[in-house]
Amino acid sequence: MDKKDAEIIRILANNSRLAYEKVGKKVKLSESGVRKRIKRMLGNNEISFSVRVNPEKAGMGVCILGIDVEPEYYVKVVEELKKDDSVIYLYTSTGDHMLMAEVWGNAVDIIKKIERIKGIKRLCPSFIVKAIK
């Protein structure tokens, strides 16, 4: 990944629906050059496209969960969370929690379900009220 790729990613992070031609003008590349770079980054799993929810407008619950796990159950917990369709993003992290997850739906029900996974020590939810940026 080079500086042009990073520029393209920053632009797409703000508006992933922007036409490749417009992206190209911003980064001084042709439309086909942008398309090839994006195709390569997608193929290398360096980027992916998804939907960002504004919970206030969509009427959908969005929650960020800090998850602490018993070390011997870490792999099994990760596998269980990966199978759960309400877990939209799952990250391993440093800091306060071993895992961070973004869940969409009825957060209280989702938390109750996740709490039952063997090996989870603690869940620390943060309920998203409004998307600012």
LINPEUR-V941659 format. One record per backbone hydrogen bond with DSSP energy under -0.5 kcal/mol. NH is the residue of the N-H (numbers start at 1). CO is the residue of the C=O. If there is no record, write none. Layout:
BEGIN
NH_CO / NH_CO
END
This chain:
BEGIN
6_2 / 7_3 / 8_4 / 9_5 / 10_6 / 11_7 / 12_8 / 13_9 / 14_10 / 14_11 / 15_11 / 18_15 / 22_19 / 23_19 / 24_20 / 25_21 / 26_22 / 27_23 / 28_24 / 29_24 / 34_30 / 35_31 / 36_32 / 37_33 / 38_34 / 39_35 / 40_36 / 41_37 / 42_38 / 43_39 / 44_40 / 45_42 / 46_41 / 47_41 / 53_51 / 55_53 / 57_54 / 58_54 / 59_55 / 60_55 / 62_128 / 63_103 / 64_126 / 65_63 / 65_101 / 66_124 / 67_65 / 67_99 / 68_122 / 70_119 / 73_70 / 74_70 / 74_71 / 77_73 / 78_74 / 79_75 / 80_76 / 81_77 / 82_78 / 83_79 / 84_80 / 84_81 / 85_83 / 87_84 / 88_86 / 88_102 / 89_102 / 91_100 / 93_98 / 98_67 / 99_67 / 100_91 / 101_65 / 102_89 / 103_63 / 103_101 / 104_86 / 105_61 / 107_105 / 110_106 / 111_107 / 112_108 / 113_109 / 114_110 / 115_111 / 116_112 / 116_113 / 117_114 / 120_117 / 121_68 / 121_119 / 122_68 / 124_66 / 125_123 / 126_64 / 128_62
END
